[in-house]
């Protein structure tokens, strides 16, 4: 899985940073504009890494390094993790530094909803998704 993801990301990176083909003709269609928007493509890659790849990656990390705390969650709880990482990435990417503490609201929702392993899972999601949000902000700033 990780090799597959690395190959996808590597291919997309090559497409983004090297001009292998001529510019597609403008057909007054939104698809060429979306394809040529490097910022949009980078942000979508980041959100995919955060939300969906994070589910497998963080679960594998837990099973490898913390086997006693490994997740036996139902799919509904895994979906909560996808939503939580997406919101954390959004906060770290779109908002200023003084909004970062607002992720604590997600922590309180986790406590109130009775999720298992509240602190460990939240900190893992916070570190992973927050790092992706910060890296997205840096990559987009470098690209513009």
N, C-alpha and C positions, 0 to 999 in steps of 0.2 A: 504493500500500500504506500509506504513512504517513498520508495523508489518511483512508483507511478506518479505520485504527487510532485516529486522533485523534477521528473521529466516534463510534466505539464508546465510547471512554473518556469523551468529553464527554456522551454520552447516559446512560451509567451514573452519571456524576457528578451530573447533574441529578436522576436518580431517587434517588440517595442523599441529597442535601442538600435537596431540595424535596419536600414532601408533595403529590403531584399527585392522589392518590386516597385514599379511606378505607382504614383498616386492613383487610386481608382477614380474613374470619371465621376463628376458630380451629376447625379441623375435626379436631383431635387427629391431625393429620398433620404430619410433620416439615418438609415443603416450605414452608409459611408461616413457620415459625420460622427456616429457613435464609434465606429471602428477606428477612426483617426483621432479620437479623443484619448490621448495617453493617460490623462488624469483619471478619467472614468474607468479605463481598463485596470489601472493600478489599484484604484479603490475597490473595484469589484473583486479583484484577486485577493486583496486584504480581507474583505468581508467573508469571502469563501473560506480562506484560511482560518479566520477567527471562528466563524459559526460552525461550519460543517467539518472541516479537517480537525478542528479542535476537539470534537467529540471523540474521534478515534485516537488522536495523538495524546490527549490528556488521560484517556482511559488506559492506553498502553503504558504511559508514564507511571500511573498509579499501580498497575499490575506488576510492573518491573521493579520499581523502587519502594513502593509502599504496599506490599501484597495484602497486608491485614486490613487496609482501608480501601481495597479495590472495590469498585462500584458493582453492585448487583441491581442497579436501578431498573425500574420499568421504563419502557420507551417514553412515557409521559414525562418522567423526571429528566431523561436525556434531552427531551424537547425544551424543557425549562433551561437547561444549560446552554442550548443553542441561542435561545432568546436572551439569556443573561449575558453571554459573550458578545452578542450583537449590540446590545445596549451599552455595554462597557466600551466596546470599540468606538461606537458612535460618540460617546461622551469624550473619550480621549482624542478622537480625531477632529470633531467639529467644534468643541468648546475650549475655552481658555482654562488655564491652570486652576483658577479659583472655583471652577465648576467640578473639578475632579472629586471632591468629597461627596458629591451627590450620588456616587456609586454606592455609598453606604445605605441608601434607600433600598437598593437591591438586596443588600445583606439583611436588612430588617424584614423584607418580604420573604426571604428564605427562612428566617426564624419563625415568623408568624405562620407560614404555610406548613411547618412541621417537616421540612426536608431533613434527610439524614446527613450526617457529617457536614454540618452547616459551615463551620469555620474553614476546614480543610478545602472543601470543594470551592467555596467562595474565593479563598485566597489564590487557589490554583487558577480559576477563571479570571480573577482580577489581574494577576500577573501576566498571564498569556494574552488575554484580549487587550489589556492596557498597553502592553508592549507593542502589539500589532497596531493599535491606534496611534501610538507615538511614532512608530516607524512609518506609517502611512503619511502622517503629517510631515515628516522629514523628507520622504521621497517626493511627495507632491511639491513641497517647497523647493527642493533641488531641481525638479523638472520644469518649474515655471520661471 
